[in-house]
Amino acid sequence: MEKDWDIYKYHINSTVKDRYATTVITSRVVNRRDQSTEVEFHVKIPKNAFISQFKMWIEGQMYNGVVKAKEEAQQQYDEAVSRGQSAGLV
């Protein structure tokens, strides 16, 4: 049985300058279903590291992530998913 989704690109690029490392993770996922489906990515980062940007490209349009309180972000994500919309949560 074939999966409903597939990761067809996964690229990691890290640069180190002075004492700071910048890592960009790029992935491309295709959904083969006729309806929305959830895909999870798990990435471990060092204890003192942080995520400074989150972007999603959906049907040719880029969406920049916005920092929100955890509960508010989860609620907004859940509402979007229940409507069948694309959404991301970090």
HTML snippet that shows the backbone in 3Dmol.js (N, CA, C, O; Angstrom):
<script src="https://3Dmol.org/build/3Dmol-min.js"></script>
<div id="view" style="width:600px;height:400px;position:relative"></div>
<script>
const pdb = `
ATOM      1  N   MET A   1       0.847  -1.196   0.000  1.00  0.00           N
ATOM      2  CA  MET A   1       0.000   0.000   0.000  1.00  0.00           C
ATOM      3  C   MET A   1       0.882   1.246   0.000  1.00  0.00           C
ATOM      4  O   MET A   1       1.843   1.335   0.765  1.00  0.00           O
ATOM      5  N   GLU A   2       0.558   2.184  -0.842  1.00  0.00           N
ATOM      6  CA  GLU A   2       1.334   3.410  -0.968  1.00  0.00           C
ATOM      7  C   GLU A   2       0.898   4.425   0.090  1.00  0.00           C
ATOM      8  O   GLU A   2      -0.277   4.506   0.448  1.00  0.00           O
ATOM      9  N   LYS A   3       1.876   5.199   0.585  1.00  0.00           N
ATOM     10  CA  LYS A   3       1.565   6.245   1.569  1.00  0.00           C
ATOM     11  C   LYS A   3       0.692   7.325   0.938  1.00  0.00           C
ATOM     12  O   LYS A   3       0.671   7.502  -0.280  1.00  0.00           O
ATOM     13  N   ASP A   4      -0.026   8.043   1.802  1.00  0.00           N
ATOM     14  CA  ASP A   4      -0.858   9.149   1.337  1.00  0.00           C
ATOM     15  C   ASP A   4      -0.038  10.392   1.041  1.00  0.00           C
ATOM     16  O   ASP A   4      -0.519  11.317   0.386  1.00  0.00           O
ATOM     17  N   TRP A   5       1.213  10.417   1.528  1.00  0.00           N
ATOM     18  CA  TRP A   5       2.080  11.575   1.330  1.00  0.00           C
ATOM     19  C   TRP A   5       3.504  11.082   1.124  1.00  0.00           C
ATOM     20  O   TRP A   5       3.839   9.944   1.455  1.00  0.00           O
ATOM     21  N   ASP A   6       4.337  11.961   0.570  1.00  0.00           N
ATOM     22  CA  ASP A   6       5.720  11.588   0.324  1.00  0.00           C
ATOM     23  C   ASP A   6       6.615  12.813   0.485  1.00  0.00           C
ATOM     24  O   ASP A   6       6.285  13.901   0.013  1.00  0.00           O
ATOM     25  N   ILE A   7       7.744  12.626   1.153  1.00  0.00           N
ATOM     26  CA  ILE A   7       8.768  13.673   1.232  1.00  0.00           C
ATOM     27  C   ILE A   7       9.653  13.472   0.009  1.00  0.00           C
ATOM     28  O   ILE A   7      10.381  12.482  -0.070  1.00  0.00           O
ATOM     29  N   TYR A   8       9.600  14.396  -0.945  1.00  0.00           N
ATOM     30  CA  TYR A   8      10.397  14.215  -2.150  1.00  0.00           C
ATOM     31  C   TYR A   8      11.630  15.106  -2.183  1.00  0.00           C
ATOM     32  O   TYR A   8      12.406  15.047  -3.137  1.00  0.00           O
ATOM     33  N   LYS A   9      11.822  15.925  -1.165  1.00  0.00           N
ATOM     34  CA  LYS A   9      13.060  16.690  -1.033  1.00  0.00           C
ATOM     35  C   LYS A   9      13.286  16.946   0.451  1.00  0.00           C
ATOM     36  O   LYS A   9      12.368  17.326   1.178  1.00  0.00           O
ATOM     37  N   TYR A  10      14.522  16.732   0.885  1.00  0.00           N
ATOM     38  CA  TYR A  10      14.890  17.026   2.267  1.00  0.00           C
ATOM     39  C   TYR A  10      16.347  17.447   2.231  1.00  0.00           C
ATOM     40  O   TYR A  10      17.225  16.640   1.925  1.00  0.00           O
ATOM     41  N   HIS A  11      16.606  18.705   2.542  1.00  0.00           N
ATOM     42  CA  HIS A  11      17.960  19.255   2.438  1.00  0.00           C
ATOM     43  C   HIS A  11      18.290  20.027   3.707  1.00  0.00           C
ATOM     44  O   HIS A  11      17.473  20.800   4.207  1.00  0.00           O
ATOM     45  N   ILE A  12      19.487  19.811   4.219  1.00  0.00           N
ATOM     46  CA  ILE A  12      19.966  20.532   5.400  1.00  0.00           C
ATOM     47  C   ILE A  12      21.244  21.257   5.020  1.00  0.00           C
ATOM     48  O   ILE A  12      22.167  20.660   4.465  1.00  0.00           O
ATOM     49  N   ASN A  13      21.293  22.554   5.322  1.00  0.00           N
ATOM     50  CA  ASN A  13      22.474  23.365   5.038  1.00  0.00           C
ATOM     51  C   ASN A  13      22.853  24.121   6.310  1.00  0.00           C
ATOM     52  O   ASN A  13      22.056  24.898   6.836  1.00  0.00           O
ATOM     53  N   SER A  14      24.069  23.892   6.801  1.00  0.00           N
ATOM     54  CA  SER A  14      24.537  24.573   8.015  1.00  0.00           C
ATOM     55  C   SER A  14      25.768  25.399   7.702  1.00  0.00           C
ATOM     56  O   SER A  14      26.654  24.975   6.959  1.00  0.00           O
ATOM     57  N   THR A  15      25.806  26.586   8.284  1.00  0.00           N
ATOM     58  CA  THR A  15      27.000  27.433   8.191  1.00  0.00           C
ATOM     59  C   THR A  15      27.369  27.867   9.601  1.00  0.00           C
ATOM     60  O   THR A  15      26.502  28.095  10.444  1.00  0.00           O
ATOM     61  N   VAL A  16      28.664  27.978   9.842  1.00  0.00           N
ATOM     62  CA  VAL A  16      29.152  28.405  11.143  1.00  0.00           C
ATOM     63  C   VAL A  16      29.995  29.647  10.945  1.00  0.00           C
ATOM     64  O   VAL A  16      30.912  29.667  10.124  1.00  0.00           O
ATOM     65  N   LYS A  17      29.676  30.687  11.709  1.00  0.00           N
ATOM     66  CA  LYS A  17      30.436  31.933  11.659  1.00  0.00           C
ATOM     67  C   LYS A  17      30.671  32.360  13.099  1.00  0.00           C
ATOM     68  O   LYS A  17      29.735  32.514  13.884  1.00  0.00           O
ATOM     69  N   ASP A  18      31.939  32.547  13.423  1.00  0.00           N
ATOM     70  CA  ASP A  18      32.345  32.846  14.793  1.00  0.00           C
ATOM     71  C   ASP A  18      31.814  31.729  15.699  1.00  0.00           C
ATOM     72  O   ASP A  18      32.185  30.570  15.514  1.00  0.00           O
ATOM     73  N   ARG A  19      30.978  32.042  16.648  1.00  0.00           N
ATOM     74  CA  ARG A  19      30.445  31.025  17.564  1.00  0.00           C
ATOM     75  C   ARG A  19      29.009  30.626  17.228  1.00  0.00           C
ATOM     76  O   ARG A  19      28.377  29.897  17.992  1.00  0.00           O
ATOM     77  N   TYR A  20      28.498  31.088  16.114  1.00  0.00           N
ATOM     78  CA  TYR A  20      27.086  30.860  15.800  1.00  0.00           C
ATOM     79  C   TYR A  20      26.919  29.972  14.570  1.00  0.00           C
ATOM     80  O   TYR A  20      27.609  30.133  13.564  1.00  0.00           O
ATOM     81  N   ALA A  21      25.999  29.049  14.679  1.00  0.00           N
ATOM     82  CA  ALA A  21      25.664  28.173  13.553  1.00  0.00           C
ATOM     83  C   ALA A  21      24.251  28.514  13.079  1.00  0.00           C
ATOM     84  O   ALA A  21      23.340  28.741  13.876  1.00  0.00           O
ATOM     85  N   THR A  22      24.106  28.539  11.782  1.00  0.00           N
ATOM     86  CA  THR A  22      22.792  28.739  11.177  1.00  0.00           C
ATOM     87  C   THR A  22      22.488  27.494  10.358  1.00  0.00           C
ATOM     88  O   THR A  22      23.288  27.082   9.519  1.00  0.00           O
ATOM     89  N   THR A  23      21.336  26.904  10.605  1.00  0.00           N
ATOM     90  CA  THR A  23      20.938  25.701   9.882  1.00  0.00           C
ATOM     91  C   THR A  23      19.595  25.943   9.224  1.00  0.00           C
ATOM     92  O   THR A  23      18.640  26.387   9.862  1.00  0.00           O
ATOM     93  N   VAL A  24      19.539  25.643   7.936  1.00  0.00           N
ATOM     94  CA  VAL A  24      18.291  25.767   7.179  1.00  0.00           C
ATOM     95  C   VAL A  24      17.878  24.362   6.745  1.00  0.00           C
ATOM     96  O   VAL A  24      18.643  23.643   6.101  1.00  0.00           O
ATOM     97  N   ILE A  25      16.670  23.994   7.106  1.00  0.00           N
ATOM     98  CA  ILE A  25      16.122  22.700   6.704  1.00  0.00           C
ATOM     99  C   ILE A  25      15.013  22.967   5.698  1.00  0.00           C
ATOM    100  O   ILE A  25      14.057  23.687   5.985  1.00  0.00           O
ATOM    101  N   THR A  26      15.150  22.381   4.527  1.00  0.00           N
ATOM    102  CA  THR A  26      14.157  22.547   3.478  1.00  0.00           C
ATOM    103  C   THR A  26      13.569  21.179   3.168  1.00  0.00           C
ATOM    104  O   THR A  26      14.304  20.224   2.918  1.00  0.00           O
ATOM    105  N   SER A  27      12.272  21.087   3.184  1.00  0.00           N
ATOM    106  CA  SER A  27      11.619  19.828   2.819  1.00  0.00           C
ATOM    107  C   SER A  27      10.440  20.135   1.916  1.00  0.00           C
ATOM    108  O   SER A  27       9.801  21.182   2.017  1.00  0.00           O
ATOM    109  N   ARG A  28      10.176  19.198   1.039  1.00  0.00           N
ATOM    110  CA  ARG A  28       9.014  19.305   0.160  1.00  0.00           C
ATOM    111  C   ARG A  28       8.205  18.023   0.303  1.00  0.00           C
ATOM    112  O   ARG A  28       8.728  16.912   0.216  1.00  0.00           O
ATOM    113  N   VAL A  29       6.925  18.217   0.524  1.00  0.00           N
ATOM    114  CA  VAL A  29       6.026  17.096   0.771  1.00  0.00           C
ATOM    115  C   VAL A  29       4.850  17.193  -0.185  1.00  0.00           C
ATOM    116  O   VAL A  29       4.318  18.277  -0.421  1.00  0.00           O
ATOM    117  N   VAL A  30       4.450  16.060  -0.731  1.00  0.00           N
ATOM    118  CA  VAL A  30       3.266  16.031  -1.583  1.00  0.00           C
ATOM    119  C   VAL A  30       2.187  15.199  -0.882  1.00  0.00           C
ATOM    120  O   VAL A  30       2.467  14.136  -0.326  1.00  0.00           O
ATOM    121  N   ASN A  31       0.970  15.697  -0.920  1.00  0.00           N
ATOM    122  CA  ASN A  31      -0.190  15.007  -0.363  1.00  0.00           C
ATOM    123  C   ASN A  31      -0.951  14.381  -1.530  1.00  0.00           C
ATOM    124  O   ASN A  31      -1.438  15.090  -2.411  1.00  0.00           O
ATOM    125  N   ARG A  32      -1.051  13.058  -1.532  1.00  0.00           N
ATOM    126  CA  ARG A  32      -1.714  12.355  -2.630  1.00  0.00           C
ATOM    127  C   ARG A  32      -3.212  12.133  -2.384  1.00  0.00           C
ATOM    128  O   ARG A  32      -3.909  11.587  -3.239  1.00  0.00           O
ATOM    129  N   ARG A  33      -3.688  12.546  -1.245  1.00  0.00           N
ATOM    130  CA  ARG A  33      -5.096  12.346  -0.916  1.00  0.00           C
ATOM    131  C   ARG A  33      -5.949  13.460  -1.507  1.00  0.00           C
ATOM    132  O   ARG A  33      -5.435  14.500  -1.917  1.00  0.00           O
ATOM    133  N   ASP A  34      -7.231  13.236  -1.543  1.00  0.00           N
ATOM    134  CA  ASP A  34      -8.185  14.242  -2.005  1.00  0.00           C
ATOM    135  C   ASP A  34      -8.589  15.172  -0.878  1.00  0.00           C
ATOM    136  O   ASP A  34      -9.373  16.098  -1.084  1.00  0.00           O
ATOM    137  N   GLN A  35      -8.059  14.930   0.313  1.00  0.00           N
ATOM    138  CA  GLN A  35      -8.373  15.772   1.466  1.00  0.00           C
ATOM    139  C   GLN A  35      -7.086  16.045   2.228  1.00  0.00           C
ATOM    140  O   GLN A  35      -6.061  15.407   1.986  1.00  0.00           O
ATOM    141  N   SER A  36      -7.147  16.990   3.142  1.00  0.00           N
ATOM    142  CA  SER A  36      -5.981  17.356   3.941  1.00  0.00           C
ATOM    143  C   SER A  36      -5.513  16.189   4.789  1.00  0.00           C
ATOM    144  O   SER A  36      -6.310  15.356   5.222  1.00  0.00           O
ATOM    145  N   THR A  37      -4.218  16.141   5.019  1.00  0.00           N
ATOM    146  CA  THR A  37      -3.648  15.143   5.900  1.00  0.00           C
ATOM    147  C   THR A  37      -2.516  15.778   6.693  1.00  0.00           C
ATOM    148  O   THR A  37      -1.890  16.733   6.232  1.00  0.00           O
ATOM    149  N   GLU A  38      -2.253  15.256   7.873  1.00  0.00           N
ATOM    150  CA  GLU A  38      -1.219  15.818   8.738  1.00  0.00           C
ATOM    151  C   GLU A  38       0.093  15.066   8.548  1.00  0.00           C
ATOM    152  O   GLU A  38       0.114  13.839   8.463  1.00  0.00           O
ATOM    153  N   VAL A  39       1.186  15.820   8.481  1.00  0.00           N
ATOM    154  CA  VAL A  39       2.528  15.249   8.389  1.00  0.00           C
ATOM    155  C   VAL A  39       3.358  15.910   9.476  1.00  0.00           C
ATOM    156  O   VAL A  39       3.368  17.135   9.599  1.00  0.00           O
ATOM    157  N   GLU A  40       4.057  15.098  10.266  1.00  0.00           N
ATOM    158  CA  GLU A  40       4.884  15.631  11.356  1.00  0.00           C
ATOM    159  C   GLU A  40       6.359  15.485  11.019  1.00  0.00           C
ATOM    160  O   GLU A  40       6.791  14.472  10.469  1.00  0.00           O
ATOM    161  N   PHE A  41       7.126  16.523  11.363  1.00  0.00           N
ATOM    162  CA  PHE A  41       8.581  16.492  11.272  1.00  0.00           C
ATOM    163  C   PHE A  41       9.121  16.688  12.676  1.00  0.00           C
ATOM    164  O   PHE A  41       8.682  17.586  13.395  1.00  0.00           O
ATOM    165  N   HIS A  42      10.049  15.871  13.058  1.00  0.00           N
ATOM    166  CA  HIS A  42      10.673  16.000  14.365  1.00  0.00           C
ATOM    167  C   HIS A  42      12.142  16.323  14.154  1.00  0.00           C
ATOM    168  O   HIS A  42      12.866  15.571  13.502  1.00  0.00           O
ATOM    169  N   VAL A  43      12.578  17.450  14.712  1.00  0.00           N
ATOM    170  CA  VAL A  43      13.965  17.889  14.598  1.00  0.00           C
ATOM    171  C   VAL A  43      14.462  18.224  15.991  1.00  0.00           C
ATOM    172  O   VAL A  43      13.850  19.027  16.695  1.00  0.00           O
ATOM    173  N   LYS A  44      15.561  17.615  16.390  1.00  0.00           N
ATOM    174  CA  LYS A  44      16.147  17.927  17.692  1.00  0.00           C
ATOM    175  C   LYS A  44      17.148  19.058  17.517  1.00  0.00           C
ATOM    176  O   LYS A  44      17.969  19.052  16.599  1.00  0.00           O
ATOM    177  N   ILE A  45      17.061  20.028  18.417  1.00  0.00           N
ATOM    178  CA  ILE A  45      18.012  21.136  18.395  1.00  0.00           C
ATOM    179  C   ILE A  45      18.660  21.234  19.775  1.00  0.00           C
ATOM    180  O   ILE A  45      18.079  20.783  20.762  1.00  0.00           O
ATOM    181  N   PRO A  46      19.850  21.816  19.854  1.00  0.00           N
ATOM    182  CA  PRO A  46      20.521  21.951  21.158  1.00  0.00           C
ATOM    183  C   PRO A  46      19.674  22.751  22.145  1.00  0.00           C
ATOM    184  O   PRO A  46      18.834  23.559  21.749  1.00  0.00           O
ATOM    185  N   LYS A  47      19.906  22.515  23.421  1.00  0.00           N
ATOM    186  CA  LYS A  47      19.132  23.144  24.496  1.00  0.00           C
ATOM    187  C   LYS A  47      19.092  24.669  24.383  1.00  0.00           C
ATOM    188  O   LYS A  47      18.045  25.272  24.621  1.00  0.00           O
ATOM    189  N   ASN A  48      20.202  25.297  24.028  1.00  0.00           N
ATOM    190  CA  ASN A  48      20.264  26.760  23.957  1.00  0.00           C
ATOM    191  C   ASN A  48      19.962  27.320  22.566  1.00  0.00           C
ATOM    192  O   ASN A  48      20.057  28.528  22.349  1.00  0.00           O
ATOM    193  N   ALA A  49      19.603  26.457  21.637  1.00  0.00           N
ATOM    194  CA  ALA A  49      19.283  26.908  20.278  1.00  0.00           C
ATOM    195  C   ALA A  49      17.835  27.397  20.216  1.00  0.00           C
ATOM    196  O   ALA A  49      17.042  27.140  21.122  1.00  0.00           O
ATOM    197  N   PHE A  50      17.509  28.096  19.152  1.00  0.00           N
ATOM    198  CA  PHE A  50      16.142  28.576  18.965  1.00  0.00           C
ATOM    199  C   PHE A  50      15.817  28.636  17.481  1.00  0.00           C
ATOM    200  O   PHE A  50      16.712  28.679  16.637  1.00  0.00           O
ATOM    201  N   ILE A  51      14.546  28.639  17.180  1.00  0.00           N
ATOM    202  CA  ILE A  51      14.078  28.766  15.798  1.00  0.00           C
ATOM    203  C   ILE A  51      13.781  30.232  15.555  1.00  0.00           C
ATOM    204  O   ILE A  51      12.994  30.846  16.276  1.00  0.00           O
ATOM    205  N   SER A  52      14.419  30.790  14.528  1.00  0.00           N
ATOM    206  CA  SER A  52      14.247  32.221  14.272  1.00  0.00           C
ATOM    207  C   SER A  52      13.290  32.504  13.115  1.00  0.00           C
ATOM    208  O   SER A  52      12.768  33.614  13.006  1.00  0.00           O
ATOM    209  N   GLN A  53      13.055  31.522  12.258  1.00  0.00           N
ATOM    210  CA  GLN A  53      12.122  31.712  11.147  1.00  0.00           C
ATOM    211  C   GLN A  53      11.430  30.394  10.829  1.00  0.00           C
ATOM    212  O   GLN A  53      12.016  29.321  10.967  1.00  0.00           O
ATOM    213  N   PHE A  54      10.206  30.489  10.413  1.00  0.00           N
ATOM    214  CA  PHE A  54       9.470  29.340   9.918  1.00  0.00           C
ATOM    215  C   PHE A  54       8.656  29.817   8.737  1.00  0.00           C
ATOM    216  O   PHE A  54       7.887  30.772   8.850  1.00  0.00           O
ATOM    217  N   LYS A  55       8.822  29.155   7.601  1.00  0.00           N
ATOM    218  CA  LYS A  55       8.093  29.537   6.394  1.00  0.00           C
ATOM    219  C   LYS A  55       7.499  28.291   5.756  1.00  0.00           C
ATOM    220  O   LYS A  55       8.080  27.207   5.811  1.00  0.00           O
ATOM    221  N   MET A  56       6.345  28.464   5.159  1.00  0.00           N
ATOM    222  CA  MET A  56       5.709  27.391   4.398  1.00  0.00           C
ATOM    223  C   MET A  56       5.328  27.927   3.022  1.00  0.00           C
ATOM    224  O   MET A  56       4.773  29.018   2.898  1.00  0.00           O
ATOM    225  N   TRP A  57       5.631  27.151   2.004  1.00  0.00           N
ATOM    226  CA  TRP A  57       5.170  27.439   0.646  1.00  0.00           C
ATOM    227  C   TRP A  57       3.981  26.528   0.393  1.00  0.00           C
ATOM    228  O   TRP A  57       4.094  25.305   0.469  1.00  0.00           O
ATOM    229  N   ILE A  58       2.846  27.133   0.093  1.00  0.00           N
ATOM    230  CA  ILE A  58       1.631  26.362  -0.180  1.00  0.00           C
ATOM    231  C   ILE A  58       1.065  26.836  -1.508  1.00  0.00           C
ATOM    232  O   ILE A  58       0.667  27.992  -1.653  1.00  0.00           O
ATOM    233  N   GLU A  59       1.036  25.934  -2.466  1.00  0.00           N
ATOM    234  CA  GLU A  59       0.516  26.228  -3.800  1.00  0.00           C
ATOM    235  C   GLU A  59       1.101  27.513  -4.365  1.00  0.00           C
ATOM    236  O   GLU A  59       0.377  28.364  -4.880  1.00  0.00           O
ATOM    237  N   GLY A  60       2.422  27.644  -4.262  1.00  0.00           N
ATOM    238  CA  GLY A  60       3.132  28.766  -4.867  1.00  0.00           C
ATOM    239  C   GLY A  60       3.143  30.055  -4.060  1.00  0.00           C
ATOM    240  O   GLY A  60       3.700  31.054  -4.514  1.00  0.00           O
ATOM    241  N   GLN A  61       2.547  30.057  -2.886  1.00  0.00           N
ATOM    242  CA  GLN A  61       2.526  31.257  -2.051  1.00  0.00           C
ATOM    243  C   GLN A  61       3.272  30.989  -0.748  1.00  0.00           C
ATOM    244  O   GLN A  61       3.078  29.951  -0.116  1.00  0.00           O
ATOM    245  N   MET A  62       4.133  31.938  -0.349  1.00  0.00           N
ATOM    246  CA  MET A  62       4.897  31.787   0.877  1.00  0.00           C
ATOM    247  C   MET A  62       4.163  32.398   2.060  1.00  0.00           C
ATOM    248  O   MET A  62       3.615  33.498   1.976  1.00  0.00           O
ATOM    249  N   TYR A  63       4.165  31.651   3.175  1.00  0.00           N
ATOM    250  CA  TYR A  63       3.568  32.112   4.417  1.00  0.00           C
ATOM    251  C   TYR A  63       4.654  32.134   5.488  1.00  0.00           C
ATOM    252  O   TYR A  63       5.322  31.127   5.721  1.00  0.00           O
ATOM    253  N   ASN A  64       4.830  33.282   6.138  1.00  0.00           N
ATOM    254  CA  ASN A  64       5.804  33.424   7.214  1.00  0.00           C
ATOM    255  C   ASN A  64       5.137  33.088   8.542  1.00  0.00           C
ATOM    256  O   ASN A  64       4.009  33.501   8.811  1.00  0.00           O
ATOM    257  N   GLY A  65       5.859  32.328   9.367  1.00  0.00           N
ATOM    258  CA  GLY A  65       5.355  31.986  10.684  1.00  0.00           C
ATOM    259  C   GLY A  65       5.314  33.198  11.597  1.00  0.00           C
ATOM    260  O   GLY A  65       6.085  34.143  11.429  1.00  0.00           O
ATOM    261  N   VAL A  66       4.413  33.164  12.559  1.00  0.00           N
ATOM    262  CA  VAL A  66       4.243  34.239  13.526  1.00  0.00           C
ATOM    263  C   VAL A  66       4.313  33.625  14.926  1.00  0.00           C
ATOM    264  O   VAL A  66       3.671  32.610  15.195  1.00  0.00           O
ATOM    265  N   VAL A  67       5.093  34.243  15.811  1.00  0.00           N
ATOM    266  CA  VAL A  67       5.212  33.748  17.178  1.00  0.00           C
ATOM    267  C   VAL A  67       3.948  34.115  17.955  1.00  0.00           C
ATOM    268  O   VAL A  67       3.521  35.269  17.981  1.00  0.00           O
ATOM    269  N   LYS A  68       3.361  33.085  18.593  1.00  0.00           N
ATOM    270  CA  LYS A  68       2.159  33.285  19.399  1.00  0.00           C
ATOM    271  C   LYS A  68       2.292  32.468  20.669  1.00  0.00           C
ATOM    272  O   LYS A  68       3.147  31.587  20.759  1.00  0.00           O
ATOM    273  N   ALA A  69       1.461  32.754  21.640  1.00  0.00           N
ATOM    274  CA  ALA A  69       1.419  31.941  22.857  1.00  0.00           C
ATOM    275  C   ALA A  69       1.063  30.506  22.460  1.00  0.00           C
ATOM    276  O   ALA A  69       0.308  30.283  21.513  1.00  0.00           O
ATOM    277  N   LYS A  70       1.612  29.548  23.188  1.00  0.00           N
ATOM    278  CA  LYS A  70       1.443  28.138  22.845  1.00  0.00           C
ATOM    279  C   LYS A  70      -0.016  27.740  22.684  1.00  0.00           C
ATOM    280  O   LYS A  70      -0.377  27.086  21.705  1.00  0.00           O
ATOM    281  N   GLU A  71      -0.853  28.130  23.634  1.00  0.00           N
ATOM    282  CA  GLU A  71      -2.269  27.752  23.591  1.00  0.00           C
ATOM    283  C   GLU A  71      -2.984  28.382  22.395  1.00  0.00           C
ATOM    284  O   GLU A  71      -3.782  27.727  21.725  1.00  0.00           O
ATOM    285  N   GLU A  72      -2.694  29.644  22.137  1.00  0.00           N
ATOM    286  CA  GLU A  72      -3.317  30.339  21.011  1.00  0.00           C
ATOM    287  C   GLU A  72      -2.883  29.712  19.687  1.00  0.00           C
ATOM    288  O   GLU A  72      -3.701  29.515  18.789  1.00  0.00           O
ATOM    289  N   ALA A  73      -1.589  29.400  19.574  1.00  0.00           N
ATOM    290  CA  ALA A  73      -1.071  28.786  18.350  1.00  0.00           C
ATOM    291  C   ALA A  73      -1.714  27.423  18.114  1.00  0.00           C
ATOM    292  O   ALA A  73      -2.109  27.105  16.992  1.00  0.00           O
ATOM    293  N   GLN A  74      -1.817  26.620  19.168  1.00  0.00           N
ATOM    294  CA  GLN A  74      -2.421  25.290  19.036  1.00  0.00           C
ATOM    295  C   GLN A  74      -3.879  25.388  18.618  1.00  0.00           C
ATOM    296  O   GLN A  74      -4.339  24.624  17.770  1.00  0.00           O
ATOM    297  N   GLN A  75      -4.608  26.330  19.213  1.00  0.00           N
ATOM    298  CA  GLN A  75      -6.019  26.504  18.872  1.00  0.00           C
ATOM    299  C   GLN A  75      -6.177  26.926  17.410  1.00  0.00           C
ATOM    300  O   GLN A  75      -7.033  26.401  16.700  1.00  0.00           O
ATOM    301  N   GLN A  76      -5.349  27.876  16.964  1.00  0.00           N
ATOM    302  CA  GLN A  76      -5.440  28.339  15.582  1.00  0.00           C
ATOM    303  C   GLN A  76      -5.084  27.208  14.614  1.00  0.00           C
ATOM    304  O   GLN A  76      -5.718  27.057  13.569  1.00  0.00           O
ATOM    305  N   TYR A  77      -4.075  26.421  14.963  1.00  0.00           N
ATOM    306  CA  TYR A  77      -3.686  25.277  14.131  1.00  0.00           C
ATOM    307  C   TYR A  77      -4.835  24.265  14.045  1.00  0.00           C
ATOM    308  O   TYR A  77      -5.206  23.828  12.956  1.00  0.00           O
ATOM    309  N   ASP A  78      -5.385  23.904  15.192  1.00  0.00           N
ATOM    310  CA  ASP A  78      -6.476  22.925  15.226  1.00  0.00           C
ATOM    311  C   ASP A  78      -7.678  23.394  14.414  1.00  0.00           C
ATOM    312  O   ASP A  78      -8.304  22.599  13.713  1.00  0.00           O
ATOM    313  N   GLU A  79      -7.999  24.676  14.505  1.00  0.00           N
ATOM    314  CA  GLU A  79      -9.131  25.219  13.750  1.00  0.00           C
ATOM    315  C   GLU A  79      -8.870  25.150  12.246  1.00  0.00           C
ATOM    316  O   GLU A  79      -9.763  24.797  11.476  1.00  0.00           O
ATOM    317  N   ALA A  80      -7.642  25.487  11.825  1.00  0.00           N
ATOM    318  CA  ALA A  80      -7.304  25.424  10.400  1.00  0.00           C
ATOM    319  C   ALA A  80      -7.377  23.991   9.888  1.00  0.00           C
ATOM    320  O   ALA A  80      -7.925  23.739   8.815  1.00  0.00           O
ATOM    321  N   VAL A  81      -6.827  23.056  10.653  1.00  0.00           N
ATOM    322  CA  VAL A  81      -6.858  21.644  10.250  1.00  0.00           C
ATOM    323  C   VAL A  81      -8.299  21.146  10.153  1.00  0.00           C
ATOM    324  O   VAL A  81      -8.637  20.415   9.222  1.00  0.00           O
ATOM    325  N   SER A  82      -9.144  21.529  11.097  1.00  0.00           N
ATOM    326  CA  SER A  82     -10.543  21.063  11.070  1.00  0.00           C
ATOM    327  C   SER A  82     -11.298  21.608   9.857  1.00  0.00           C
ATOM    328  O   SER A  82     -12.279  21.009   9.417  1.00  0.00           O
ATOM    329  N   ARG A  83     -10.844  22.740   9.315  1.00  0.00           N
ATOM    330  CA  ARG A  83     -11.447  23.309   8.106  1.00  0.00           C
ATOM    331  C   ARG A  83     -10.815  22.756   6.826  1.00  0.00           C
ATOM    332  O   ARG A  83     -11.223  23.112   5.720  1.00  0.00           O
ATOM    333  N   GLY A  84      -9.807  21.875   6.988  1.00  0.00           N
ATOM    334  CA  GLY A  84      -9.145  21.292   5.815  1.00  0.00           C
ATOM    335  C   GLY A  84      -8.106  22.197   5.208  1.00  0.00           C
ATOM    336  O   GLY A  84      -7.708  22.000   4.060  1.00  0.00           O
ATOM    337  N   GLN A  85      -7.651  23.199   5.962  1.00  0.00           N
ATOM    338  CA  GLN A  85      -6.652  24.137   5.466  1.00  0.00           C
ATOM    339  C   GLN A  85      -5.248  23.667   5.821  1.00  0.00           C
ATOM    340  O   GLN A  85      -5.061  22.915   6.777  1.00  0.00           O
ATOM    341  N   SER A  86      -4.261  24.115   5.045  1.00  0.00           N
ATOM    342  CA  SER A  86      -2.859  23.846   5.375  1.00  0.00           C
ATOM    343  C   SER A  86      -2.464  24.713   6.558  1.00  0.00           C
ATOM    344  O   SER A  86      -2.877  25.869   6.664  1.00  0.00           O
ATOM    345  N   ALA A  87      -1.656  24.138   7.450  1.00  0.00           N
ATOM    346  CA  ALA A  87      -1.228  24.885   8.634  1.00  0.00           C
ATOM    347  C   ALA A  87       0.081  24.309   9.126  1.00  0.00           C
ATOM    348  O   ALA A  87       0.405  23.155   8.849  1.00  0.00           O
ATOM    349  N   GLY A  88       0.834  25.118   9.860  1.00  0.00           N
ATOM    350  CA  GLY A  88       2.089  24.665  10.441  1.00  0.00           C
ATOM    351  C   GLY A  88       2.163  25.082  11.895  1.00  0.00           C
ATOM    352  O   GLY A  88       1.629  26.120  12.286  1.00  0.00           O
ATOM    353  N   LEU A  89       2.831  24.259  12.694  1.00  0.00           N
ATOM    354  CA  LEU A  89       2.967  24.536  14.118  1.00  0.00           C
ATOM    355  C   LEU A  89       4.360  24.098  14.549  1.00  0.00           C
ATOM    356  O   LEU A  89       4.756  22.954  14.325  1.00  0.00           O
ATOM    357  N   VAL A  90       5.097  25.008  15.164  1.00  0.00           N
ATOM    358  CA  VAL A  90       6.461  24.698  15.633  1.00  0.00           C
ATOM    359  C   VAL A  90       6.466  24.709  17.132  1.00  0.00           C
ATOM    360  O   VAL A  90       7.505  24.475  17.747  1.00  0.00           O
TER     361      VAL A  90
END
`;
const viewer = $3Dmol.createViewer("view");
viewer.addModel(pdb, "pdb");
viewer.setStyle({}, {cartoon: {color: "spectrum"}});
viewer.zoomTo();
viewer.render();
</script>
